[in-house]
Each structure stands twice: as C-alpha cells, then as structure tokens.
Amino acid sequence: MNLIVEKRALNPTVTLMKVAAPLVARKAEPGQFIILRADAEGERIPLTVADFDREAGTVTIIFQIVGAATQTLNHLREGEYIHDFVGPLGRPTETEGLKKVAVVGGGVGCAIAYPVAKKLHEQGAVVHSVTGFRTRDLVILEDEFAAVSDRVCRVSDDGSWGEKGLVTDALRQLIESGEEYDEVITIGPLIMMKFVCALTRQYGVKTVASMNPIMIDGTGMCGGCRLTVGGKTRFACVDGPDFDGHEIDFDEAMARGRMYADFERHAREEACNLFRQADQQA
C-alpha cells in the first residue's frame, strides 16, 4: 500500500499524484515506469515516472483519465492509498554524452518528456523542447519545461496557445534554421511520433521514440507489449520503452492499440456509472 501525499488536477482530464514509494524513488530514472493497481480488484496499468525525490522517498505520476482503471485511480483522494505500486521497470532513457537534444512532447506525453528534458539539462546539455497540445485548456507543465530548456517551442492545433500548428512544423523550422541535434527524443501519441520520425529521417537525425503499448505484467512474460523494431519482435517493458524511431513499425503498433477500444469504452462507461451512483449516495 502506498500513500498518496499530493493530488492535483493539471487540466480537466489529467491528474498529478505524488506517491510515497521510497524503494522505487531510490532507483528510478527518467524513461522508466511503474505498474500499479488502484485497489485489490483493479487492473494493472503502466505509468511512466514523471518525477521523483530520492530524499523524500516520493514518486510523481501523471495520468490521463481515459478508461476504467484511470477513473478508479482518479477517484482516490490525497491521504488514501494505492494498493500496488511496483517499479522502477523498463530501461532508463540514455542521455549520457548528449550535448544538444530536441525533446518533442505531445499532449500527456509531455509528462514523460519532462523528466528526460530535466535530466539532460542537469547534465549540461543544450535542450530545445517542442511541446504540443490540441488547445490551451489541455496544457500541462508549461513552467516546468521552461525551467529546464534553453529554448521552448509551443504549438497548439487551434492556435490558442503558442503558435498554431503541429510539433513537426516547429521541429522542421528548428532544423531548417540550422539547429543541429545529437538526437531527437519524441514522446506522445503514436501518430505524432510516427510523423516526427518520418521528418527526422529526411534530415538524418537520430531519433528515439518512447513506446507505451498494451502491457500486463511488465516483465516480458505476457508478450502483450510486443512491437516490431527493425523487423524483429521487441518487448516495450524490458527492451524499452525507448527505441530507434526510424525502425519502429508504427502502423502495426497503432493497429494493436485499437484492438481493445470497444472493451475499454464499455469498461469506462461502467466505471463512470458506479462512481456517479456512489457520489449520489454519499
């Protein structure tokens, strides 16, 4: 059981929780993830470590409320407990030796991109952050990115925040203006990462994409998180979650991600009804 020491909404659909987990905090690195269950009957879900404090023994997670499991997790209050909180899992993002990096985050993927940008900044690298959201109301971690970036490019689909456009538009402008990067690190929706990688391939810029496919056990046993990378099967939980973006079969990954869409929608609707009834009775 792990105590929720802080909880706050970052926007209407995204929540931040700081969790007391000293053993996880002691070992966690940017790019790694945990697997949790909100309660004893809950679904196991992977969430990337958004931040950690080794001295305080806390781990920060940021999640979007999209399904039954995240509905249940979001229903927990500060001072209550998460039933299971296991990690850190996966391989840390490789940042050693990088001198200049573009970190490209989209939507809630910015929660994963931020600790990577932070570590690069702490190591003395030049960090250019490109962050994109559909609209201003969905923006998260704006100040945090500004604090760890030498340059920030902000874009939104509707132009209500930063420049109107896509993260690929901003990244293309940076590259064509003469910026040279050791690496581009991209984290966000699969379709966004696909087009970021297609763009950087044109310019010959090494690109790493963080993958978050369907996952159950997180130890390589179930095979649910399998991906095709460079024509070979890889498992996001133990081989990743970071992979060479120019070798990932994004179309296959997107097709697999849609397999359980109907089931997830039904489970979310049931969870919403249960919580609505419970709130009415309280």
Secondary structure, DSSP 8 states (H G I E B T S, - for coil): -EEEEEEEEEETTEEEEEEE-HHHHHH--TT-EEEEESSTT---EEEEEEEEETTTTEEEEEEE--SHHHHHHHH--TTSEESEEEEEES-----TT--EEEEEEEGGGHHHHHHHHHHHHHTT-EEEEEEEESSGGG---HHHHHHH-SEEEEEESSSSSSEES-HHHHHHHHHHTT---SEEEEES-HHHHHHHHHHHHHHT--EEEE-----SSSSSSS-TTEEEETTEEEEHHHH-SEEETTTB-HHHHHHHHTTTHHHHHHHHHHHHHHHHHHHHH-
